[in-house]
Amino acid sequence: MHARARTPWIMMFAILCGCATGGTGEAPASRSEDIAVQAAMLRWLMENNDSALGPSATAFCVGIGTGLVIREPSPALIRALQGTFPRVQGVSSCRWARDAVVGRRVVDDLSGAPALALFVEHPEWSGPDEARIWAEYLERPGHGTGYDCELVRGPEGWRVADCRSGFPR
């Protein structure tokens, strides 16, 4: 292939790569910064959800994404959430189960005890110390809440600065 014939392909590749930054005008953050923001958001959600389970949940089942497209979290995200109680595990470690009182609910796959599913998306960057992220929890069908939050990085790390709750997004 001649150099002249390759030029359109190189330009197309450069355009596609440029679109992958999210369109914020900011350089994309590193994967470790994405994980730090996701972990801060999930910690906030663990403490601030209005689930009926409250502290009686046996596990937090974490997934990446929302709606019908949920993926397992990275091992790095699970490691970043070590030390939380109840324990944090990937969403594949939970399942739907019948419950005599509420119908169906999220349960820990091993114990069958009630769990809380937490979902978080990848952050959108507004600057090196500011990000926006969507997260939600689900306890049972029809009982969950989504949060559109802004996080800022301070001396102690990432923290949730502002959140708006509700569906739809």
N, C-alpha and C positions, 0 to 999 in steps of 0.2 A: 504494500500500500504506500502510495506516495505521501509525502508530508502534507501536500495540499488536500488530499482526500481525508487525512486523519484530522485536520483542523476542525471540521464540524463536530466530530465525535468528542474531541477534547473539550470544545466549548460546551456541548451538551452535558458532559460529565461535570464540568465546573459549575454550570447552572444548577444541576440537580444537587450537587454537594452544598451549594450555597443555600438552597431551599431547606436543607435539613437542619438548619440552626433554629427553626421555629419562627423565623420572621420577626424577632424582637429587635434585631439590629445589634444585639450583644453577641459576643463570641460564645460558643457553646461551653458549658461548664464541664468539668471532668466528671467521670463516672463516680468517683468518691464523693464529690460535692452533691451529685444527685442523690446518692445513698444517704448522706448526712441530712439533707432536707427531708427526704422521705421518712427517715427514722424520727426526726423531730416532729413531723406531722403525725406519725402513728402514735408516738408517745402522748402527744396532746389529745388525740382521739381516744386513747385508752382511758385517759383521766376525765375527759369532758363529754363523753357520749351520754345520751339519755336513755340508754337501754334499760329494760325492766330487769335484766340479769344483774346489773351492777357488779358488785364484787363477787357474786356467786358463780361467775363464768369460770370454767375449768381451764380454758385456753383461749388465746387469740389466734385466729386462723388468718394469716396475711396473704393477700393476693395483689398482683400488680395489674392495674387496669380497672375498668368499671363496666357495668352493663353485661353484655354477653361475652366479652373478650377479657378473660381473667387468666393470668399466667402465674406460675410459681415465682416467689421472690428469689432474688439471688442469695447465695449463701452469705455474701457480705452484708446484706440487709438484715438477715436473721442474726448474724453475729453482732451487728450494731445495736440490736434490741435485746441482747442477753441481759439477764438480771431483772427483767420485768416479771411481775407476778399478776395474773397467772402467766404461764409460759407462752412464748410466741413460737408458732410453727407455720409451715407452709399450708396454703389453702387445701392442698390435696390430702392433708391429714385430718380433714373434717368432711362431714357429709350431712345430707338432710335426713332427718328421722321423724317418725310419727311421735306426737306427744298428746297424751289424753286431754290435757288442759288447753293447749294453744294450737293444736293441729300438727303443724310441721315446724321444726326448728333446726338450727345448726347445732351439730354435736361433734365432740371429739371422736374420731373414728375408733380409737383404741378403747376408750372407757365408755363411750356412749353418753357421757355427761354433757350438759349444755355448754356451748362455746359461743363466741362472738366472732363473726367474720369481719375483717377490716380490709378495705381495698384502697389503694393509693395509686395515683398516676405519676408519670414523670413530671418534674417541675418545669415550668416556663420561667425563664430567667429575665428579670428586668434590669439587672446589673450584677456585679460580682457579689454583692451582699444582700440582694433582694430576689425573692422568687415567689411565684404563685403556684398553688397546687390544689388539686381536687382530691378529696378522700371521702369515704363513706363507710358506714358500718351496717351490718345486716344481722339481725337476730333470728328473724323468721319472715316468711313472706308478708309483705306489707308493713313490716316494722323495722325501719332503718332510716337513717338520715344521711344526706350528703352535705359536705362542707367545702366551700370555695374559700381558700385561705391564702393570706399573704404572710410570708415568713421573712425575717431579717436576721442577719448575722451580727451578733454583738460579741463582747469579750468572752462570754461564757459559751458561745456557739450559737446555733440556730434556735430561734424561738418563733412561735406563732404570734404575729402582731395584730391580725384582724381576720375574722371569719364571718362568713354569711352562710347560714344553714338553709337546707330545704332542697326539694326537687321541683321541677327539673333543673338541670344545671344551667 
